[in-house]
């Protein structure tokens, strides 16, 4: 899919499952559990051993039934490795101009992390179609709303501290999507992937209810 189509899918989903794990097996199983729970956009983080292998396995298994991207991408070298593994979008916790430029070169959606008005403006000027407000639990929904004041045109996705209890506040503040990680995959730490599926299903239901209002 083209970059614009990936961005549309993320917005339509409203949720990106941020997958961290102790190993590649946990990453694959957590991703499957989230997809089964209705989350069709998966971000495989490069803090996890074997992240490239997880991306490749998921792309092969799900094809166009799910969108698979890479997260915690700190530099263009990692971004390129993720693309070669099949990643359809790139997410970073910080703003790295060279990473955005590389993604633009290959027409891959890049979602840089921002933590200030200056970084948000730089990201937009570099061509980022979506930015990640990180860490979300530091800024809170009121912080996102503050960014939207001078930058109403920016599409912002908070990640960090997102849960079913506060997701309504994030969308009310102007989020186009949210990234959910530790809250979503807590069950994986004890090998309970059915819990991950239940949590994913509940979060999807909550997001759909919020956005239908």
N, C-alpha and C positions, 0 to 999 in steps of 0.2 A: 504494500500500500504506500501511497505517496505521503509526504510529510503532512499535508493539510488533512488527509483522511485519518491519519493517526491522531492528530490533534482533535478532530471531530469525535473520534471514538472515545478519547479520554474524557472529553466534555460530556458526551452522552452517558458514559459509565458513571461519572461523578466520583468514582473511587479508584485509586491505584493501590494495589496490595504491595507493600514494601517487604520483600523477602530477605531476611537474614537467617543464617543457620550455622550450625557448627561444622557442617560438611555438605557436600553436593546432594547426598541422599535426602537429608532433611530439607534442603532447598526445593528439590523436586516434589517431595511429598507435601510440603506446605503449600506450594504453588497449586498443585492438583486440588488440594482441599479448598483453597480459596476460589478456584475456578468452579468447582462443584457447588460452592455456596453462592455463585452468581457474580463474582467479581471477574471480569473478563480482561482486565488490564493488570499485568504483572511486572513489577520492577525488581529485578534480581540484582542485589547489591554486590559490589566488588570488595566488600569486607569479608565475604564468604569464600572459603577455599573452593576452587572448582567452579567459580561463577560462570565462566565461558561455557563449560560443559553443561551446566544447568540450562543456560539460555538455549544452546543448541538442541538439547533434549526436549525442551518445552516447545520450541518452534517446530521440531519434527513431529511431535505428538499431537499438537493442537492446530497447526497450520493457521488458517484464517479464522478459527473459532475463538482465538484469544490473541491479544496484542502483548508481545513480550519485549521488554526493554531492559536497560542496564541502569543501575543506580550507584551512588557513591563513586562517580567517575571524576577523578581529580585532575586528569590531564588528557591531552589529545591522544597520547599513545594508548591509554586504556580505552578511550572512546573507540579508536580504530579497531582494537582487538575485539571489543564488544560487537561492533558492526559486522566484523568477519565471522563472528559466532552466530549472527542472525538477529542481533538486537534491532528493534524497529524504532526505538527512541532512546535518548540518553538523558539521565538526570544527574545533577551534581549538587553537592551540599553548599557549594560556593561559586563565585563568579570567576571563570577563567576564559579570557577572550580567545585564546588559541583553540580551546576545546569547541567553543561556539563556531568559530570560523571553519574548523575542520568538519563539523557536522553540516554546516551550510554548504560546504564544498560537495558533500555527498548527498545533499538534500535529505538529511535525517533530522528529525525534530530534536532540538536540544532544550532541556529545561534546567537552566542554571539556578543555583540557590542565591537568594538575595537577603540582605539584612539591613539595608538602609535605602533611603531615597536615591542616593547617588548610584548605588549598585543597580537599583531598579531602572533608572534612566539609562545607565550604560548597557544593561541587558537588552532593553528595547532598541537602542541605537545599533546594537550588534545584530539585531534581527531575531531575537528570541520571541517565539510566538506564545510562550507560556513560561512563567517563572515560578519558582518554588520558594515560599516564605518559610525560612528555616532558621532556628528551630521554632516551630509553631507554639509550643508551650511557653516560650519566652515572650513572644509578641501578643499571643491571645487574639481572639476575634476583634477586640477593640483596636489592636495594632494593625490588622489587615484593613479594617475600615478606614484607619488614618491614612494608609498608603493609597487607598482608592480615591481619597479626596483630590490630591493633585495629579493622580494617574488613573482617571476613570477608564481609560482605554486599555489598561493592562489586565491580562488574564492571569490570575494569581491562584496558586494551589498551596495551601498550608500543609506541612508535614511535621509530625512530632507533637504528641499530646492530643491527637485526634481520637475521639471515641464516639460511641453511639450516644453518649450522654451530652456531648457538646457539639455534635456535627450540625445541628440546627443553627447554632450560633455562628458557625463558620460560614455557612451558606447565606445566612441573613446579612453577614458583614461584607459579602461580595465574592466569596470563593466560587470558582467555576468547577472545582474538583478538590478532593482531599486525598492525601497520602496517609495510609494507615499501616503501621508496622507492628510494634511490640504488643499493642492491645489486641490486634487481629490474630497474631500467630502465637499467643501465649501458650496455647494447648500443645504446640509442637515441642516445647521444652520438656514435656513429660510424655511425649509420644502419643498424645491424644489428638489425632488429626480430625476426628469427628467433631471435636470441640471447635477446632479451627473452622470447619465447614459451617457449624451452627453460628459462630460469631460472625463469619462473613455474610451468611444469609440474613442475619438480624441487622447488620450494618447496611446492607443493600436495601433492605425493606425500609429502614429509617430514612436513608437518603432519598429514596423514591417518594416517600411520604412528605418529606420536607420540601422537595422541589415541586411537588404537585400543588402545594398551597399557593 
